[in-house]
Amino acid sequence: MYSILAVCTGNICRSPMAEFALRRAFEDAGLGERVRVDSAGVSDEELGNPVDPRAGDLLRREGLDASAHAAQVFDPARFADRDLVLALDVVHHRRLRALAPDTSTAAKVRLLREFDPAVAGSEHSELGIYDPWYGAAEDFETTYGMIAAAVPGVVRAVAEELGAAVPGTGRARDAGDA
């Protein structure tokens, strides 16, 4: 099973939004049985807490139920059973790569927005998704929009890696595809 972990600061806003959006997208692509998605935070400040109410409201409007979510802290041991670690912001990316025990493990860490074609070619430093926690409901909408824009790219990349039909193209990955 292919395993993805979304990581933000406290695991109550951005990473749960990414987790639930990705889960649905993989289900919709027929890959729900082959891909596992969960989330964590780099900080223990929110450990055990539910999703932020503003994020929860947004997810409910999107038809996603995060009511059972409880914030977790990223443990570097989780690198061993994850194929892809999606950092939601540049600072998370830097921290996760620093925690990686070697370069091949560090290569598993990617910024979520790297998968958004609208920002292809942008500087790495511009690919973070800011923390909506300090803002209002509109900030959560903006953040979710940035997450949602990257989700199809993640699904396509994982489907290709699995050799599955690539959503939106109707084709499986060929041996010559790189």
KEKOL-594233 format. One record per residue (C-alpha): x, y, z; residue in one letter. Coordinates in nm, 3 decimals. Last residue first. Example, Ala and Ser with C-alpha at 12.3 -4.5 7.8 and 13.67 -1.06 7.14 Angstrom:
REM residues 2
> X / Y / Z / residuo
> 1.367 / -0.106 / 0.714 / S
> 1.230 / -0.450 / 0.780 / A
This chain:
REM residues 178
> X / Y / Z / residuo
> 0.966 / 0.862 / -1.649 / A
> 0.727 / 0.703 / -1.892 / D
> 0.898 / 0.436 / -2.104 / G
> 0.747 / 0.148 / -1.907 / A
> 0.406 / 0.296 / -1.982 / D
> 0.184 / 0.440 / -1.710 / R
> -0.176 / 0.343 / -1.747 / A
> -0.406 / 0.548 / -1.960 / R
> -0.747 / 0.704 / -1.915 / G
> -0.597 / 1.052 / -1.905 / T
> -0.798 / 1.230 / -1.635 / G
> -0.690 / 0.998 / -1.359 / P
> -0.379 / 0.798 / -1.454 / V
> -0.467 / 0.432 / -1.474 / A
> -0.242 / 0.256 / -1.229 / A
> 0.130 / 0.196 / -1.260 / G
> 0.165 / 0.268 / -0.888 / L
> 0.407 / 0.553 / -0.956 / E
> 0.173 / 0.686 / -1.224 / E
> -0.121 / 0.674 / -0.984 / A
> 0.091 / 0.851 / -0.721 / V
> 0.184 / 1.134 / -0.958 / A
> -0.173 / 1.172 / -1.090 / R
> -0.321 / 1.176 / -0.738 / V
> -0.066 / 1.432 / -0.620 / V
> -0.138 / 1.650 / -0.922 / G
> -0.512 / 1.628 / -0.861 / P
> -0.459 / 1.740 / -0.497 / V
> -0.252 / 2.053 / -0.569 / A
> -0.541 / 2.290 / -0.645 / A
> -0.737 / 2.154 / -0.349 / A
> -0.461 / 2.254 / -0.108 / I
> -0.443 / 2.609 / -0.241 / M
> -0.822 / 2.638 / -0.230 / G
> -0.824 / 2.500 / 0.124 / Y
> -0.586 / 2.775 / 0.230 / T
> -0.800 / 3.044 / 0.071 / T
> -1.116 / 2.906 / 0.232 / E
> -0.939 / 2.884 / 0.568 / F
> -0.835 / 3.247 / 0.531 / D
> -1.195 / 3.340 / 0.457 / E
> -1.301 / 3.185 / 0.791 / A
> -1.082 / 3.435 / 0.977 / A
> -0.712 / 3.456 / 1.044 / G
> -0.446 / 3.337 / 1.285 / Y
> -0.526 / 2.970 / 1.221 / W
> -0.502 / 3.023 / 0.845 / P
> -0.135 / 2.914 / 0.841 / D
> 0.025 / 2.999 / 0.509 / Y
> 0.060 / 2.743 / 0.233 / I
> 0.419 / 2.730 / 0.116 / G
> 0.524 / 2.724 / -0.247 / L
> 0.692 / 3.065 / -0.269 / E
> 1.023 / 2.956 / -0.110 / S
> 1.056 / 2.682 / -0.371 / H
> 1.058 / 2.949 / -0.641 / E
> 0.776 / 2.915 / -0.887 / S
> 0.828 / 2.711 / -1.203 / G
> 0.502 / 2.529 / -1.168 / A
> 0.261 / 2.740 / -0.963 / V
> -0.053 / 2.669 / -1.165 / A
> 0.056 / 2.306 / -1.210 / P
> -0.006 / 2.235 / -0.839 / D
> 0.200 / 1.929 / -0.740 / F
> 0.487 / 2.132 / -0.591 / E
> 0.210 / 2.285 / -0.380 / R
> 0.223 / 1.990 / -0.141 / L
> 0.589 / 2.054 / -0.062 / L
> 0.789 / 1.736 / -0.088 / R
> 0.958 / 1.506 / 0.161 / V
> 1.032 / 1.157 / 0.028 / K
> 1.373 / 1.283 / -0.091 / A
> 1.475 / 1.324 / 0.274 / A
> 1.448 / 0.946 / 0.309 / T
> 1.686 / 0.892 / 0.018 / S
> 1.918 / 1.158 / 0.162 / T
> 1.952 / 0.999 / 0.505 / D
> 1.808 / 1.000 / 0.858 / P
> 1.535 / 1.252 / 0.778 / A
> 1.483 / 1.501 / 1.060 / L
> 1.645 / 1.786 / 0.864 / A
> 1.419 / 1.709 / 0.569 / R
> 1.118 / 1.734 / 0.798 / L
> 1.230 / 2.069 / 0.937 / R
> 1.295 / 2.225 / 0.596 / R
> 0.964 / 2.104 / 0.455 / H
> 0.778 / 2.222 / 0.762 / H
> 0.934 / 2.569 / 0.729 / V
> 0.840 / 2.576 / 0.360 / V
> 0.475 / 2.506 / 0.431 / D
> 0.229 / 2.220 / 0.386 / L
> 0.488 / 1.944 / 0.387 / A
> 0.380 / 1.630 / 0.206 / L
> 0.560 / 1.314 / 0.310 / V
> 0.552 / 1.050 / 0.037 / L
> 0.630 / 0.678 / 0.053 / D
> 0.572 / 0.647 / 0.425 / R
> 0.653 / 0.337 / 0.630 / D
> 1.009 / 0.417 / 0.736 / A
> 0.954 / 0.793 / 0.756 / F
> 0.718 / 0.730 / 1.046 / R
> 1.018 / 0.672 / 1.274 / A
> 1.073 / 1.049 / 1.249 / P
> 0.764 / 1.096 / 1.471 / D
> 0.526 / 1.367 / 1.356 / F
> 0.290 / 1.472 / 1.632 / V
> -0.075 / 1.376 / 1.614 / Q
> -0.391 / 1.587 / 1.628 / A
> -0.716 / 1.398 / 1.682 / A
> -0.958 / 1.360 / 1.390 / H
> -1.288 / 1.180 / 1.458 / A
> -1.502 / 1.477 / 1.351 / S
> -1.316 / 1.521 / 1.021 / A
> -1.617 / 1.443 / 0.802 / D
> -1.586 / 1.559 / 0.442 / L
> -1.878 / 1.681 / 0.230 / G
> -1.704 / 2.002 / 0.124 / E
> -1.932 / 2.200 / 0.356 / R
> -1.825 / 1.959 / 0.632 / R
> -1.459 / 2.029 / 0.547 / L
> -1.516 / 2.403 / 0.577 / L
> -1.689 / 2.367 / 0.913 / D
> -1.410 / 2.142 / 1.041 / G
> -1.145 / 2.388 / 0.925 / A
> -1.322 / 2.666 / 1.115 / R
> -1.368 / 2.440 / 1.418 / P
> -0.994 / 2.356 / 1.426 / D
> -0.958 / 1.978 / 1.393 / V
> -0.974 / 1.797 / 1.724 / P
> -0.698 / 1.817 / 1.986 / N
> -0.490 / 1.513 / 2.079 / G
> -0.158 / 1.695 / 2.051 / L
> -0.217 / 2.064 / 1.973 / E
> 0.110 / 2.200 / 2.112 / E
> 0.307 / 1.891 / 2.007 / D
> 0.463 / 2.063 / 1.707 / S
> 0.572 / 1.912 / 1.374 / V
> 0.214 / 1.814 / 1.299 / G
> 0.061 / 1.495 / 1.165 / A
> -0.152 / 1.362 / 0.881 / S
> -0.296 / 1.049 / 0.724 / D
> -0.335 / 0.909 / 0.376 / V
> -0.338 / 0.543 / 0.268 / R
> -0.333 / 0.451 / -0.100 / V
> -0.416 / 0.117 / -0.264 / R
> -0.773 / 0.059 / -0.145 / E
> -0.868 / 0.422 / -0.213 / G
> -0.725 / 0.408 / -0.564 / L
> -1.048 / 0.423 / -0.765 / G
> -0.986 / 0.784 / -0.864 / A
> -1.279 / 0.901 / -0.650 / D
> -1.132 / 0.716 / -0.351 / E
> -0.794 / 0.877 / -0.416 / F
> -0.958 / 1.219 / -0.435 / A
> -1.156 / 1.158 / -0.117 / R
> -0.845 / 1.061 / 0.077 / R
> -0.655 / 1.358 / -0.066 / L
> -0.917 / 1.611 / 0.047 / A
> -0.930 / 1.449 / 0.393 / F
> -0.554 / 1.454 / 0.444 / E
> -0.505 / 1.800 / 0.294 / A
> -0.764 / 1.953 / 0.527 / M
> -0.609 / 1.757 / 0.814 / P
> -0.265 / 1.897 / 0.720 / S
> -0.381 / 2.257 / 0.699 / R
> -0.587 / 2.299 / 1.013 / C
> -0.547 / 2.088 / 1.332 / I
> -0.218 / 1.908 / 1.276 / N
> -0.017 / 2.155 / 1.488 / G
> 0.246 / 2.279 / 1.243 / T
> 0.179 / 2.111 / 0.910 / C
> 0.237 / 1.759 / 0.776 / V
> 0.054 / 1.543 / 0.522 / A
> 0.156 / 1.174 / 0.532 / L
> 0.118 / 0.950 / 0.229 / I
> 0.136 / 0.570 / 0.213 / S
> 0.127 / 0.345 / -0.093 / Y
> 0.000 / 0.000 / 0.000 / M
